[in-house]
Amino acid sequence: MNLSVNGVPHNIESAPLTSLLDVLREELQITSAKAGCEQGGCGACTVLIDGEPQRSCLTPVVAVEGAEITTVEGLGTPNDLAPVQQAFTHHYAAQCGFCTSGMMLAAHAYVEHGGTEDREAIQDALGGHVCRCTGYVKIIDAVAAVARGDSFDATLTAAGTRMTNLGGVA
Amino acid sequence: MAVHKGRGFAAIEYPTGMNQNGDPSQAWIKVKPDGRIDVFAGTSDIGNGSKTIQSQIVAETIGVPYEWITYDNSNTDSSPVCTGTFASRATFVAGKAAEKAALAVRARILEIAGKELEIDPADLEIVDGEVLAKGAPQKKISVSDVAAAATWTYGELITGTGAQLKPYASIVEPETGKVDLSPHSAISYASCAAEVEVDDETGIITVLRLWQCYDVGKSINPTLVEGQIEGGAMQGLGLGILENCYPYYPSVEHRGGEFGSYLTPGMEDMPQIDTIIIENPSADGPYGAKGIGEMANNAQPPAIASAVFDAVGVWVTELPITPERVLRALEANAEPRRIGKLVIFDEELSINTVGNGPVKLEVLV
């Protein structure tokens, strides 16, 4: 069967009921979608299927034949980050990074669908994604920034702009 | 039946760094011919930002821009020993090793610059990548030119190493176990205030707000420190009201067998989180820093417990403070209803989650 991932057509050889997650990670070596709980509970495997965030761990690949799949690699490139990727970097919205791909794709879809900077609306939209490191505060800050249309200097991160001047050697 | 609001407070102290009896960290630094700096260290960055923090420490200590630093912790063959990222030690212990290595590099840069400028190294300083004569900054040479001179003129590689190890304690009084050094190098202090709502019908606790006040010694990067404290706040919230591997320990029958049966706080459990960073410097950490990693989730559970007491007047003395435990505490606290000689404990509060439905207790006295 045929599958388009980030605009690139692929001929898939995995069995039809293989999960989309396994096809992405094992057959296509696209590992940004993470195998977290593999029960649909954590959100780390989220990809966009025709622009809608879906759990790839619960999706048999045969069910998405002909669909356009987007992973974070399809949002932007290191030299040309998508707004949501810039905002996550700028606001230090990732620590270990395991939830980040799913979070960014859900955030991207939220903003694409007209989502606002309202905190409760963001919590509602991203509520199915578990993050253990950040306490969600900076993730919500980042999504709100994208929804507002904030622009960032991609050469600077928030962590970089707030470095304490230690004063050097006494 | 009503929803009650309450506020509670807890304060903790926390020994940062596994700094008793060993646990070394090492770093080594080399200066490339263009003056750019390679730092090799074994500290794994698990998202806590130790690469950023240690790069900042090296840049500030040598006196070069942060962007000149490449931090390589990529493998255990090329990197020196660091026992790891645990016990809030990545900044406090490993950061100190990086600072010591940077001091050695700085000293060698000044010596070579002294030869090039024909000035005593003691009269030189390094500011933003340039070696300047103190009081006469027009006499200067860039760190890049010093590194080039080291490579092409003097035939040497500018390097520096540093290591941090708390000496092993020896017991000086076998009878008492008294040792000859203080047990910890740095004690951090923290407090948390919690505001909660408790529904006395369902026992459900909603955490509305957490104020976090944490002493980190020196906040080398406030954004990263906030990230640790905010993440700790949600972990502490989970430990306070949600998370339990063995809800009926020592019985293992109700142990979770899958991801979904372990209750981790989600985005919708988020209270408003206010973070305040306190700087109470340590004597042993780099630039006075202490650790922040592990202590960040310690103060919330007791703060929530005392807020629950403030709200509904019962102390729940086991964690997590589940709805069941709240209701059992309320029930134990409730005055029984009396009809003549019949005493009826509040049947609406009587629950039996592991049996066959609600229990109605009627006792004839």
Contacts between the chains, C-beta under 8 A, distances in Angstrom:
chain1	res1	chain2	res2	distance
A	36	B	259	7.4
A	37	B	258	7.5
A	37	B	259	3.4
A	37	B	260	7.0
A	39	B	258	6.3
A	39	B	259	5.6
A	39	B	260	6.0
A	41	B	259	5.0
A	41	B	260	4.5
A	42	B	259	6.4
A	92	B	223	5.1
A	92	B	224	7.0
A	92	B	227	5.7
A	94	B	47	7.2
A	95	B	46	7.9
A	95	B	47	3.2
A	95	B	48	6.8
A	95	B	49	7.6
A	95	B	227	6.1
A	95	B	231	6.7
A	96	B	46	5.8
A	96	B	47	3.5
A	97	B	47	6.4
A	122	B	267	7.9
A	123	B	267	4.6
A	123	B	268	5.3
A	123	B	270	6.6
A	124	B	268	7.4
A	126	B	267	5.6
A	127	B	266	5.8
A	127	B	267	4.9
A	127	B	268	4.7
A	128	B	266	7.8
A	129	B	267	7.1
A	130	B	264	5.5
A	130	B	266	6.1
A	131	B	267	7.9
A	132	B	231	7.5
A	132	B	235	7.2
A	132	B	264	6.7
A	133	B	47	5.3
A	133	B	227	7.5
A	133	B	231	4.8
A	134	B	227	6.1
A	134	B	230	6.4
A	134	B	231	5.2
A	135	B	227	7.9
A	135	B	229	8.0
A	135	B	230	3.6
A	135	B	231	4.3
A	135	B	232	7.2
A	135	B	233	5.2
A	135	B	234	3.9
A	135	B	235	7.7
A	135	B	270	7.6
A	135	B	273	6.4
A	136	B	230	7.8
A	136	B	234	6.6
A	136	B	267	4.9
A	136	B	270	5.5
A	137	B	226	7.8
A	137	B	230	4.3
A	137	B	270	7.7
A	137	B	273	5.7
A	138	B	226	7.7
A	138	B	227	6.3
A	138	B	230	6.9
A	139	B	267	7.9
A	140	B	267	7.5
A	140	B	270	7.9
A	158	B	223	5.0
A	159	B	49	6.8
A	159	B	52	5.8
A	159	B	221	5.8
A	159	B	223	4.6
A	159	B	224	5.7
A	160	B	52	8.0
A	160	B	66	7.3
A	162	B	221	6.6
A	162	B	222	5.1
A	162	B	223	4.7
A	163	B	56	5.6
A	163	B	66	6.7
A	163	B	220	7.6
A	163	B	221	5.6
A	164	B	56	7.8
A	164	B	218	7.3
A	164	B	219	5.9
A	164	B	220	5.5
A	164	B	221	6.5
A	164	B	222	6.7
A	165	B	60	7.5
A	166	B	56	7.3
A	166	B	57	7.3
A	166	B	60	4.2
A	166	B	61	7.9
A	166	B	218	7.7
A	166	B	220	6.8
A	166	B	287	4.8
A	167	B	60	7.5
A	168	B	60	5.5
A	168	B	61	6.9
A	168	B	63	5.5
A	168	B	126	7.6
A	168	B	127	7.7
A	169	B	61	5.9
A	169	B	63	7.5
A	169	B	103	6.9
A	169	B	106	6.5
